[in-house]
Amino acid sequence: MHEDAPKMSVAQSLPASTSQAKSEIVTDVPPVDYELNTVELKPSQTIEMELKLAYVNPSSGDLNLHTCAVLAKD
């Protein structure tokens, strides 16, 4: 919201057609804290990962482990 824009409470912004009285509507909602982190990759950056997949062969019961190197380049 722009700094110069008028600030409205939740009760002021409710439509006039609501069936509840304004005094019965809960408008005191606690704020929700969240954190958003973004990383902007530079064009020359690369991402390297090692991916390990483990699974059990249903016919033999053996545990198999596969390792795969992943390279992502922009």
MARZA-287707 format. One record per residue (C-alpha): residue number from 0; residue in one letter; chain; x, y, z. Coordinates in Angstrom, 3 decimals. Layout:
# residues N
<node i="NUM" aa="A" ch="A" east="X" north="Y" up="Z"/>
...
//
This chain:
# residues 74
<node i="0" aa="M" ch="A" east="0.000" north="0.000" up="0.000"/>
<node i="1" aa="H" ch="A" east="1.282" north="3.448" up="-0.871"/>
<node i="2" aa="E" ch="A" east="2.249" north="5.677" up="2.072"/>
<node i="3" aa="D" ch="A" east="-0.263" north="8.383" up="1.071"/>
<node i="4" aa="A" ch="A" east="-3.130" north="5.921" up="0.636"/>
<node i="5" aa="P" ch="A" east="-5.896" north="6.101" up="3.252"/>
<node i="6" aa="K" ch="A" east="-5.629" north="3.386" up="5.859"/>
<node i="7" aa="M" ch="A" east="-8.749" north="1.313" up="6.508"/>
<node i="8" aa="S" ch="A" east="-9.525" north="-1.051" up="9.310"/>
<node i="9" aa="V" ch="A" east="-10.999" north="-4.470" up="8.566"/>
<node i="10" aa="A" ch="A" east="-14.393" north="-3.305" up="9.836"/>
<node i="11" aa="Q" ch="A" east="-14.380" north="-0.297" up="7.503"/>
<node i="12" aa="S" ch="A" east="-13.587" north="-2.425" up="4.472"/>
<node i="13" aa="L" ch="A" east="-16.348" north="-5.013" up="5.071"/>
<node i="14" aa="P" ch="A" east="-19.214" north="-4.952" up="2.590"/>
<node i="15" aa="A" ch="A" east="-22.412" north="-3.285" up="3.784"/>
<node i="16" aa="S" ch="A" east="-24.381" north="-6.459" up="3.046"/>
<node i="17" aa="T" ch="A" east="-22.898" north="-8.422" up="5.958"/>
<node i="18" aa="S" ch="A" east="-25.548" north="-9.939" up="8.214"/>
<node i="19" aa="Q" ch="A" east="-23.544" north="-9.467" up="11.434"/>
<node i="20" aa="A" ch="A" east="-23.519" north="-6.300" up="13.449"/>
<node i="21" aa="K" ch="A" east="-20.215" north="-4.442" up="13.291"/>
<node i="22" aa="S" ch="A" east="-19.691" north="-4.981" up="17.035"/>
<node i="23" aa="E" ch="A" east="-19.972" north="-8.789" up="16.570"/>
<node i="24" aa="I" ch="A" east="-17.343" north="-9.062" up="13.847"/>
<node i="25" aa="V" ch="A" east="-13.890" north="-10.075" up="15.060"/>
<node i="26" aa="T" ch="A" east="-11.431" north="-7.525" up="13.734"/>
<node i="27" aa="D" ch="A" east="-8.557" north="-8.018" up="16.169"/>
<node i="28" aa="V" ch="A" east="-6.511" north="-10.600" up="14.266"/>
<node i="29" aa="P" ch="A" east="-2.987" north="-11.248" up="15.546"/>
<node i="30" aa="P" ch="A" east="-0.235" north="-10.579" up="13.006"/>
<node i="31" aa="V" ch="A" east="1.391" north="-13.546" up="11.305"/>
<node i="32" aa="D" ch="A" east="5.166" north="-13.493" up="11.321"/>
<node i="33" aa="Y" ch="A" east="6.938" north="-14.989" up="8.353"/>
<node i="34" aa="E" ch="A" east="10.310" north="-14.702" up="6.722"/>
<node i="35" aa="L" ch="A" east="10.963" north="-14.742" up="3.000"/>
<node i="36" aa="N" ch="A" east="14.477" north="-15.108" up="1.696"/>
<node i="37" aa="T" ch="A" east="15.282" north="-14.866" up="-1.987"/>
<node i="38" aa="V" ch="A" east="18.568" north="-15.312" up="-3.731"/>
<node i="39" aa="E" ch="A" east="19.131" north="-13.813" up="-7.139"/>
<node i="40" aa="L" ch="A" east="21.596" north="-15.888" up="-9.129"/>
<node i="41" aa="K" ch="A" east="24.182" north="-14.118" up="-11.211"/>
<node i="42" aa="P" ch="A" east="24.339" north="-15.279" up="-14.847"/>
<node i="43" aa="S" ch="A" east="27.731" north="-16.917" up="-14.330"/>
<node i="44" aa="Q" ch="A" east="26.725" north="-18.890" up="-11.228"/>
<node i="45" aa="T" ch="A" east="26.445" north="-22.648" up="-11.164"/>
<node i="46" aa="I" ch="A" east="24.808" north="-24.937" up="-8.635"/>
<node i="47" aa="E" ch="A" east="26.380" north="-28.296" up="-7.867"/>
<node i="48" aa="M" ch="A" east="24.585" north="-31.007" up="-5.904"/>
<node i="49" aa="E" ch="A" east="25.062" north="-34.643" up="-5.146"/>
<node i="50" aa="L" ch="A" east="21.807" north="-36.563" up="-5.169"/>
<node i="51" aa="K" ch="A" east="21.603" north="-39.900" up="-3.378"/>
<node i="52" aa="L" ch="A" east="18.647" north="-42.196" up="-3.974"/>
<node i="53" aa="A" ch="A" east="18.084" north="-45.301" up="-1.886"/>
<node i="54" aa="Y" ch="A" east="15.426" north="-47.904" up="-2.597"/>
<node i="55" aa="V" ch="A" east="14.663" north="-51.519" up="-1.767"/>
<node i="56" aa="N" ch="A" east="14.370" north="-53.959" up="-4.652"/>
<node i="57" aa="P" ch="A" east="10.993" north="-55.654" up="-4.020"/>
<node i="58" aa="S" ch="A" east="11.984" north="-58.948" up="-5.648"/>
<node i="59" aa="S" ch="A" east="15.270" north="-59.464" up="-3.777"/>
<node i="60" aa="G" ch="A" east="14.859" north="-57.238" up="-0.706"/>
<node i="61" aa="D" ch="A" east="18.283" north="-55.705" up="-1.405"/>
<node i="62" aa="L" ch="A" east="18.922" north="-52.055" up="-0.571"/>
<node i="63" aa="N" ch="A" east="20.240" north="-50.137" up="-3.570"/>
<node i="64" aa="L" ch="A" east="21.948" north="-46.758" up="-3.383"/>
<node i="65" aa="H" ch="A" east="22.448" north="-44.565" up="-6.436"/>
<node i="66" aa="T" ch="A" east="24.524" north="-41.390" up="-6.393"/>
<node i="67" aa="C" ch="A" east="24.138" north="-38.767" up="-9.085"/>
<node i="68" aa="A" ch="A" east="26.021" north="-35.494" up="-9.541"/>
<node i="69" aa="V" ch="A" east="23.838" north="-32.589" up="-10.682"/>
<node i="70" aa="L" ch="A" east="25.272" north="-29.438" up="-12.238"/>
<node i="71" aa="A" ch="A" east="22.965" north="-26.544" up="-13.073"/>
<node i="72" aa="K" ch="A" east="24.362" north="-23.585" up="-14.962"/>
<node i="73" aa="D" ch="A" east="22.494" north="-20.452" up="-15.905"/>
//
